[in-house]
Amino acid sequence: MMRTPTLYLFTGILFFLFSCTQSHVKLNETSAVSFRAPAYPLITVDPYTSAWSETDTLFSSPVKHWTGKIHSLIGAIRVDGDVYRFMGKENIPLKTLVPMAGEEAWQGKYTTQTPVKNWKTSGFNDLNWKSGKAAFGTSGMKAIGTEWNTKEIWVRREFSTPKMVADANLYLIYSHDDDFELYLNGKEIVNTGHSAKNDVLLKIDPNLLNKDGKNVLAGHCTNTGGLAYVDFGLYTDGDQKEVFTRTAKQNSVSLSATQTHYSFTAGPVNLDVQFVAPFLPNDLDLLSRPIDYINYQVTSDDGAKHNVQLYFEITPQWAVNDVSQEVQVSKGETGNIDYIKAGTTEQPILKKKGDNVRIDWGYVYLAAGKSENCSVALGNYFDTKTAFAENGKVPSGQNELTAKMNRSMPAMAFVENLGQISKKTSDGYVMIGYNDIESIQYFGTNLKAWWTHNGTITFNDALQSAAKEHDQVVERCDQFDNKLWKETLAAGGKKYADLCVLAYRQSIAAHKLVKDPNGNILFLSKENFSNGSIGTVDVTYPSAPLFLYYNPDLLKGMLNPIFYYSESGKWTKPFAAHDVGTYPKANGQTYGGDMPVEECGNMIILTTAIARMEGNADYAAKHWNVLTTWANYLLENGLDPENQLCTDDFAGHFAHNTNLSIKAIMGIEGYGKLAEMLGKTDIAKKYTSAAKEMAQRWQTMANDGDHYRLTFDKPGTWSQKYNLVWDKLLEFNIFPKEVAKKEIAYYLTKQNKYGLPLDNRKTYTKADWIVWTATLADNQADFEQFIDRLHRFVTETPDRVPMTDWYETTNAKQVGFQARSVVGGYFIKMLEKETPK
């Protein structure tokens, strides 16, 4: 068996239940694989509490939310009076040169009609353009001065050359929704491609500024659907200096399914840090509990004794959508735990919805066990660090404060004095958690998270349970991680296992687990960095393999909202809905278009897959009437679909989609299998016969010689037929095996450096579909040819964001999307087994 690098992690029994330092008792071996990830998961709870490191070393950049906003998390170790930063980076306030709209509603010129070519230069005559105040965008967005809701906008902003200190850095900060280009004096400095981001910081060349004093920033933004936004400004270095300037030496970083492991050397001591998100799929209380651990252990590297103190710090950035919001921060305690919590003073519970937004209700917590050697402190961002650097302590400070972070940033700090460290290991942990109070609005009813048991368990209860169960939970995570690694390695090889390890937390953390008013499980996805939809069927579909394999109840929780939507009469169309709203409001579909064949096929196929995993069709029986409606829709409309979207909606509408036709055929056959399992023999025969007849017609209609077409009416085209994988996995066997064999052979001739394109129209691809397509292969060598190039993309992409699933196969660049749940689809290879063992 191939071995991977391992870390030896502590799960020792606590001598004192809640003490922040435990005596070291034993070491457990946990499989942890080392490879360069696009971003490393640190704290992953749900779509709102999700923090990542976007650099190879943990201390080279600030820790960020998956949307790119800073969620500051800083760690430092003081050894014999010398301080080494090992985590995060201080956020030094920049000095404003040309302000953004949140600071000042700046005046610009704009047009929504395509201008002449030289519109981006400083000498362009824009007298015929309209004047308007920034920001430009959809009503309700941040600091909107001019509403913009057309497809495109061109904006010019003239300014005088600002005074800057010699050799100072020049930074651009920009926000856009969606595709954005920006020019400084005619020179392109931003070209985002298909994406939408807030407050992106970009260092630019000061020499681009005109010496004669007249400059122009000129932007062009395309709204591809949904929200629209444009804002930008220029900044330079502030006067404040870093406190923790020296960094530790990072020796390694490695990943297992629920954990990220770092190893450092800080002068004469070694420090190991372990981030644990206890996503155990068969313990829903634990999976839902919004508390992660940061474990640490310190030993002397040279055998001598050394005086050591540890420092961990977060800020209220974790609890706001924007740093201009007012926050209240306070100390507290529960049982033998001390904590600091922060949240907005406004507390607009479940008021905001959308994609590129963060939670601004509820409270973030930094917590640790009480001890004479441990303390928590609330104070000024820089003063707190300075005190630690000088004497290894933090001042007790205030017990409560109110602040706006864009004026004065508070620090929420924890310090442990480890005393004299020698060869004997000293270890401990802190906890980061988030109490969101109310999690989801479900058809008008606000729902609490699963872990609360309908409000009978408080967050203080959860903190105490998390501390009490720490060692047990970490050991269970070790066991699960080892099991997942072993199984994925055996199924697909090392590179496949790497991908599954990286995908695991990302996929789960893009969901929220709640119960509906009748007690039914709801596992609601957020369509991250796409459009923010909640419970999207064509996001559930690619995500499903992970949950099918590890706990089908979670997949039921993904399907239940769509079933309820139709069965309640709230959705009246004869096909399945696309979504149930925009996260976190699940009050009905908000997506602008329907995907009739796509969503009907998805729902029936996944219901069939659940039945196969469970060995019975009881779940299907509960929803038989609506499943019948959807199956009949596919029977009538599925073979040669009309002009419509499929799950790859970014590619646009088109008719006669051969891969979508396969999905319809799989759905009809799935319905037949369910009928057979329920003893409905005549129904089973009717639909199975229809599916077989459609499959025969499909082969003739789609045939293009050595492969099958993208659309029935266009010879010389091709596409990934990833939907065909269910014919193999669910053992339908209604397509001859030669169909998949022919396609795989053809795909192998079409691969680019970083993978197989989605189809012949573009060179971009979808990572999840590559794994599905690869699973069609009838031998391991062919499977690995696809996986090798996907793995190369993941480890070489220049875009350091939580793994994207939409990228260019020629250069590994992100096209759009990030941090989405669909990477759970990587686990589809595991479904070649009958059931998980």
N, C-alpha and C positions, 0 to 999 in steps of 0.2 A: 504494500500500500504506500502510495506517495505521501511523504510527510511534509508538513508546512512548518514555518517558524512558529514557536510556541512561547507564550509567556506563562510564568508560574504565578498564579494569582491567589491571594489570601482569602479564606473564608473562615477564619478562626472564630471560636466561641468567645463571646463577650465576657470579660470578667465583671464589668459594670455595664448594666444593660444599655444605658444611653450615653456612656462616656464617649468623648470624641476621639479618644485614643484607646485602642484595644491591644492587649498582649497578643503577640503573634503565636498561633498554635500550629497551623498546618498550611501546606501549600497544595492547591489543586492545579492540575495541568489542564489548560484550556486551549483548544485549537484556535489559533489566531493567525490569519494570513496577512502577509505584508505585500502590498502593492500600492502604487500611486493612484489614489482615488481622485475624481474630480473635486469632491469635497468630502470631509469626514464628519459623520454624525456624532454629535456630542450629547445634547439634551433633546430627546425626541419623545413628545407626549401626544400631541395631536396637531391639527393644521395650524393652530395659533402658537403653541409652545414648541418650537422646533428650531434649534440652534446648531450651527455647523461651523467647522473650520475650513476655510477655503484656500489654505496654503499647505505646503508640504511639512512645514514646521509649525507647531501649535502657537508659537509666539510671534509669527511674522505678520499677522494681520488681526484686526479685531474679529471676535466671534460675531457671526451674523445670523439673523433669521433667514429662512429659505428665500424670502423675497428680496434679500440684499440689504435690508436695514440692519444697523448695528444693534445687536443684543449683547451688550458688553459683559464679558466674563473674563476676569483677569486672575491669574495665579502667580504667586511669587514665593520664593523660599529664601530665608535669611540664614546664612551659614557663617558662624564666627564673625558676625557683623557685616558681611558682604551679602548684598541682595541680588538674586538672579530671577528674572521673570521667565516663567516656563509656559504661560498660557495667556493668549490674548495680546492686545496692544492698546496702549493708552490713546484715548480719543482726544487729541489736542484741538481745541476750538480754533477754527480758521478765522482769518480777518476778512471781512467782506469788502470786495472791490466793486462788483456790479451785482446788486442783491437779487435774490429770487423773490417771487411774489409773496411768500410767507413772511418775509421781512418788510417788503415794500412793493406795493402794486405798481410795478414799473410800466411805462408807456411804450408801446411798440406799434409798428405798422404791419398790416396783414392783408392777405387776399386768399380767397378760396378758388380762384381761377388760375390756371397754369400760367406763370409769368414767363417773360423772355429769359434767355439763358444767363445773362449777367446779373440776375436778381440777387445773387449771393455776395456781390462785391461791394466795397465801400463807396464806389462812385456811382452806383445805380440810382436812378431817379425814381423814388417811390411815392411821388406826390399823388398819384392816382390810387394808391392803396388806402385802405381804411385805417384809422387810428383806433387803438383799443388797449385796455389795461390787461396785464397778465394777472393770473395765469389764463390760458386759453383752453377751454375744454367743456366737458359735460357738466351741467348744473349739479351741484352737490359735491363735486370734487374739491380738493383743498385750494383755498384762496382764489377761486374763480373770479376773474375780472371781466372776461369776455366769453360768452357762451359760443362754443363751436361744436357743431354736430353734423357737418358735411363730411364727405369722404376724405378730403385733403385740405390742408392749410399750409400757407407759407408765411413766415413771421420774420421781420427784420427788427433788430434792436441796435441802434447806434449809441455809442458812448465814447467819451474821451479817454485817452490813455491814462490809466491810473498810476499813481505814484507807488513804487515798490522799492523795498530794500534791495540793494545790490545782491545778486546771486540768490534771491528769494525764489521759491517755487510758485508756479502759477497753476491753479486748479480750476477746472470746469465742474460744476455740479448741474446735472440735468435730470428732468423727469419727462417721461413720454408714454403715450398710449395711443397708437401702437407704433408702427414702423417709423423710424426717425433718422433724419440726416441733419447735421449741423456743420456750419462753415464759419470760420473766423477769418474775416477779410479775404473771402474766396477760397480759402484752404479747407478741405474737408477734415474735420477732427472727430466726427462721430458718424457711424453708419451701423445702425443696430440690427438690421435685418428684421425678421418677424418676431418682435418681442415688445413687452411693456414693462418699464421699471421706474422706480422712484428714487430720486436723490443719488444717482450714480456719480461717484467721484472719479475724475479723470485728470491726471497730471498732463499738462500741455506745455509746449515750448513758448516761453515769454517772448522770443524773437518774432513770433507771429503777430504781435501787436505793432501797429504802425507808429513810427517815431514822430510823425507829423501831428499826432493827437487825435485823428479821426478813425474810428474803428466800427465794425459792424459784426454782430453775431446774427447769422441768418439760418433759420431752420425750416425744414419741410417735414410734415408729419402726415401719415396716412392712417386713417381710422378703419381698421379691417372689420369692425363690428363691436357693439357694446359701448364701453366707455371711451372717452377721448380726452387727451391732455397734452399740454406743452408748457414747459417752464424751464429756464436755465439762468445761470449766473456765474460770475467769476470770483475767485477767492485766492488768498495767499496765506502763507504761514502766520500763525498767531504768535503772540509774545510768550505764552506759557511754554515751559520746557518739560520734557518727560521726567518722571521721577525714577521709574524702574528702567534704567537705560541698559543695564547689562542683562544678557540672556543666558540661560542654561544651554548646555549642549544637548540637542535631541539625538538620542542614539537609535531610536526606532519608533515606528508607529505601525500598528497592526489592527486588524478587524476580525471580530467574530459576529455572529448574527445579532446578539443583543448588546455587544460591548465594543468599545474602542479603547485601545491600550496604547499608552505612550511611556517611553523610558527615557530618562534624562540623567545627565551628570551635571551637578552644580558645585563647582569647585571640588572639594574632597568628599562629597556625599553623592549617593545615587538616589534618584527619586522615580518611582513608578506611579503613574496616574491612570485610573481606569474609570471610564464613563459607562454606566450600566442603565439601560432602559429595560425594565423587566416585562418585556412583551412575550409572555408565555401564552401560547394560543389557546390552551385548554383551561386556563384560569382567568376567566373574564373579569373578575374583581381586580386581580392584579394587573392585567393588561390595561384596564381602564383607569387604575389609580394614577393620578397625574403627578407622580413624584419619581424623579430619577436620582441615582446615587453618583457621587464622584468619590471614588475610593483612592487612597494614597498610602504609600509605604516608603519609608526612608531608611537607608543603611549607610554606614561609613564605607567609603571606597578604599581608604588607605589603612583601615584598621584602627586608626586613632579616634579619640573622642572629639566630637564637635558639637557646639552649641547651635541648635536649629529651631527656627520658628517658620510656620507656614501661614500664608495669607491667601484667602479667596475673596473675590469681590464681584458683585453684580450691581446693576443700576436699575432704576425704574423704567428704563427703555423697554424692558420685557413686558410692560403692562400698558403701553400706549400705542396708538396708531401713528402718532406724530409727536416729536419732542416738544412741540409748542403747547401740548396739553398740560394742565396743572395736575400734579400728583401729590398724594399724601403718603408719607413713609413713616413707619412706626416699628418699635420693638415690641416683642411679646414673648410669652412662654406658654407651654402646655405640657403638663407632667414634668418630665426631666429634659425637656427640649427648649432651647432658646431659638428665637427666630427674629428675622426682620422681614416685614412685608411691605409691598408698595402697590398702589393702584391709583387710578384717576379720581379726583374729587367729584367729577361729574357722575361716574358710574352709569353710562348709558347702556344698560343691559340689553343685549340682542337688538340694538338699534342699527348697527352698521351691517351691511352685506357687501359682497363683492370679491374680487380676486386679489388684487395687490393691496390688501388691507391687513392690519393686525388688530388683535383684540385690545379694547380699551375699557373693558369692564372686568370685575374680579381682581384678584391680587396674586402677584408673584411672591414666592417665599424663598429665602435662604435660611436653612435650618441646620442645627447640629445639637448633639447632646451636651448637657451642662457638665462642666468640669472646672476645677480651679485653674486648669491650664488653658482653658478655652474662653474666648470672649467674642461677642458680636458688637458691632459699632455702627453708628449712623452718623455721617458727617460729610464734610466737603470732599469732593472727588480727589483733589490733589493733596489737601492737608492730611487726609487719612493715610495715604500712601507715604507721605513724607515722615509722619510719625512712626510708621512701621519700619521704614528704612533706617531711621535714626536710632530706635531703641527696641525694635521687635515687638512693639505693642501698638494698640490703637486706642485713642482716647475714648472714654465712654460716651462722650458727646451727648446729643439730644436724644430723648426718647421718642420724639415725634417732630416732623417738620413738613411744611408744604412748600413746593417749589415748581418752577417751570424749567425744564432741563435745558432749553435753549438760552437761558439766562444764567443758571447755576446748576451744575450737575451734582446730585447727591451720590454718595457711595454707600453701599450696603455691604459691610465687610465682616469676615470671620477670621479670627487668628487663633492658632494653637501654638503654644510653646512646648515643643517636644523635648526641650532640655538637652541633656548630653546624649548624643547619638553615637553608637559604636557599631560593632558587627551585628549586634542584635537588632532585628527590624522593629521599627516603630510604625504603626499604621493607624488609620482612622478613615472617616468619611464625613462628607457633608451632603445635604440633600437640597435639590432645587425642585420646587413644585409650583403648581398653578391652580388656584381655586377659581373656577369661572362662574360659580354660583348657579347660573342657568346656561345650558350648553347649546340647545337647539330649539328653534320654534317650529313645531310640527303641526301644520294645518291649524294654526291659530293657538296652539297650546305650547307653553314653554316647558321644556323637558330638562331635568337635571341629568348629570352624567350617571352612567351605570353604577359606578363605585359607591354612590351616595345611598343606594337602596331607597330611592324615592325620598331622599332628604333625611333619612334616619341616621345616617353616618355623617358626621361633621368633618371638616378638613382637619381640625385638631385631632380627631380620632384617626384619620388617615395618616397624619404625621407620626403619631405614636405607634401605629401598626407598622409603618414603614421602618421605623427605627428598631422596634422589637424583632421584626422578621428579617432584618438586614442580612445576616449571615446565611440564613436558610434560602433567601431569595437569590443571593449571589451564587450559591452552590447550585440551585436549580437552573439558573441561567447558564452556568458552566456546563451542566449536563445537557441542556437543550442545545447549546451551541456546538458541542462536540457531536451530538447526534445529527444535527443539520449538516455539519461539515462532512461527516462520514457518508451520509446518504447522497448528498449532492455530488461529492467526489466520485462515488461509485456509479452514479447515474450518468454523469457527463464529462468527467475529467476535472483537472485542477482549475482551468480557466473558467469553466462553467460554474464550479463551486465558488470561485471568487465573485462572480457576478451575482450569484444568489445571496451570498453573505452581504454584499453592499446593498442589494435591493430590499432586504428583509425589513429593516427599521423604516426605511423611506416609505415603503408601501403601507405599512400599518399606521404610521404617524400621519398619513394623509386622510385618516378617518376619525370619526367620533362615535363612541359606543354609548347608546342610550336605550331606554325602553319606551315604547309607545304607551298611550294611556291605558291600553288593555294588557300591558305587560309583555308584548311581543318584542323581540330583539330588533334593534335598528342599528346598523353599522354604516354610517353615512359618510360617503367620500366627499372631499372637496376637490374640485377640478383645478388644482394648483397651476398657476401661471398659464392658464388657458382662457377661461372665462368665469371661473369661480362657481360654476354650477354645483349643486348638491345632489347626491344620489344619481349621478349620470349613468345611464345604462351602458353606453358605449365606453365608459371608463371602468365600470364594474366588470364588463366582459373580459378585457385583457388582464385585469387585476386578479381575476378569479382563481387561477391555478394555485397560488400560494394558500388561499383560504380553503379551497377544496381539499388540498392535501393535508393541512394541519388542523382545520376545524370547520367542517361544512356549515355549522351553525352561524359562523360569521358571514358566510356567503348568503345564507338565508336573510341575515340582517341587512344585506345589501339589496336583495330582491324585494323584501317585504314592502318598502315604501311604494314601489311601482305597482305591485299587486293591489295594495290598499287604494291607490289613486284611481285605478280602474274599477275595482269592486265596490267602492263607495259611491260611484256615480259622479265623482268630481272630474274625472277624465272620461269623456264620452266617445272618443274616436275608436274605430274598430282595430286599432293597432296600439302597441305599447308606447307610452310617453318617453321622451328623451331624458327628462330629469324631473325633480320635484321642487325646484326653486334655485335660489342663489344662496350659497353658504353664508350664514348658518340658518337661513329662513327656508324651511321646506314646506311652503304653502301652495305649491303648484308650479308647473313648468314655466320657466322664464326664457328658455332658449328660443331663438327666433324662428327656427324651422324644424320640421318633423323629419324623422328617419324611419319610415314605416317598416320596410323589410328588415333593416338593420336591427331595430329594437325588438321586434317580434322574434326574430331568429335568436338574438342574444338571450332573451328571457327563457325561451323554450329549451335551448341547448343547455343553459346552465342549470335549469330545473332537472333536466335529464341527467346531467353530470352529478348533481346532488343525490339523485336516486341511485345511481350506480355506486357512489361512494358509500352510501348508507345501506345498500342492499334492499331497499324498499322504496315505493313511490308514495309514501304517506304525505310528504310535503306537497307533491303534485296534486294529490287528491283534494287537498284543501282549496286549491285554486283551479279546479278543473274547468269551470265554466269559462273563465277568462283565457285560460290556455287554449281552449277549444276555439274561441273567437280569433285568437292570434294565429293558430295553426290554419284555420280556414282562410285567413287573410293571405298567408304565405302560399297556400294551395292555389289561390286565385291570381296572385300578383308576383310570386317569387321567382319563377323560372327565368323570365326576361324582364328585370326590373325597369320601371320607367325612370325618367330623369329625376334623381334624388340624391341626397347625401348618404354616405356610409360613415362608419366610425372615423375614417380618414377625411373628415369634413374640411380640413385645411386645404385639401386638393380640389375642392369645389364639387358642384353638382355634375353628374354625368349619367347617361342612360346605358342600359345593356351591360352592366358591370358583372363580369363573369365570377369574380370572387364573392360578390354579394349574392349572386344566384346560388353559389355553393352553400352559403349560410342559410338561405331559405330551404334548400334541400335537406341540410342537416337538421333544421328545425322541424320540418315535416317528419323526417325519420325519427327524431327524438320524441315527438308527440306519439308516434306509433309505438315506440318502445315503452313509453309510460303507460299507454293503454294496455299493452301486453302485460306489464307488471301488475296492473290493476284488474286483470281478468276481463278486460273489454276486448274480446277476441275479434269481433267483426270490425270494430274501429281500428284496431291494430293492423289488421290485414289491409284495410282500405288505404291508410296513410303510408304504410310501408311499401305497398305496391306503387302508390303514386310517387314516392320518393325514388324508387328504383327506376321507374319509367322516366322521371325527370333527369336522373343522373345519366341515363343513356342518351337522352336528347342533348344534354349539356355537352357531352363529349363530341358530338357531331358539330354542334353550333360553335363551340369554342376552339376547335382544332385548328392549329396553325403549323402543322408539320411536326417539327421537333419540340414543340411546346404548345401551350394554350394561351389564348389572347387575353388582353386587358378588358376589351369589350367585344361582344359577339359580332358587331358590325365593322370592326376595324382590324383587318389582317396586318401582320407585321408589328403587332404590339405584344406586350407581355406584362405580367404583374405577379407579385407574390400571392399564392393561393393559400394563405395561412389558415383560412377557415376549414380547409380540407383536413386539418389535423384531427378534428373530432371523429371523422370516419375511422381513423386508426385507434384513437384513445377510447372511444365508446364502443368500439368493435361493431360499428354499423356494417362496414364492408359492402357498401352499395356502389362504390366506385372501384373499378379494377385497380389493383396495386400498381399497374403500369402507368396510371395517370400521375401519381405522386413521383414515381421513379423517373418518368420523363421530365417532369418539372424540375426535380432536384438536379438532374444532369444539366439542364439548360441554365439554371440559376448559377451553377458553378462556373459557367463561362461569362457571367455578367457581373461578378463581384469587382468592386473597387478596393482600394487599399484599406478602407475602414468599414467595409461591409457591403451587403447586397442592397441596391436601391429598392425602393418600394415598388416602382414600376418603371416603364420606359420613358415616362414624361419628364422626370427630374432625376437628379443624382442624390437627392436626400432620401432618408429612410426613417423607419420607426424601429427602435431597438427591440421592443417587445415582439413585434412581428417577425423579426429575424430569428428569434429563438423558437417561435411557433413553426416557422417554415423549416428551420433546421431539424425540428423534431419529426418532420415528415420523412427524413432520411432513414433508410433501412440498415445503415451501418454506422458505427461510431466514427470512422474516419471522415465520412462526408459531414456528419454532424459537427465535428470539431473544425472543419474548414470554415464553416459559418461563424462558429463561436470564437475562433481565434481572432478574426477581424473585428468582431464586436468588442472583444476584450482589449484589442489594440486601441480602438476608439476610446474606451473608458480610461485607459491609462495614459493616453497621449493627447486628449482633447485640450485645446488651449483655454477653454471656458471653465473656470473654477467655480462651479455651482453644483448644488445637489443634483445628482445625475439627470440629465435630459434624456428624453426618449425620441426626440426629433432632431436629427443632425445630418450633416453633409458627409457622404461616404468618400468624398475626394480629399477633404482637408480636416475632418474631425471637428468642424466648428458647429456649435449649437445653432439650429435654425429657430427654434422656439421651445417652449415648455421646459419646466424643471420641477424637481421634487414631487413628481406625480406618482400616484399609486400604481399606475399601469405596469411598473417594473415588477410587480408581483407576478406578472405573466412569465417571467424567466423560469418559474417553477413548473412550467408545463411539461418539461421533460420528466419530472417526477411522477406524472400521472400515467406513465407507461406501466407503472405497477398497478396491481388491482386495487390495493388500499395501502395507506401508510402503515408501516410496522413500528 
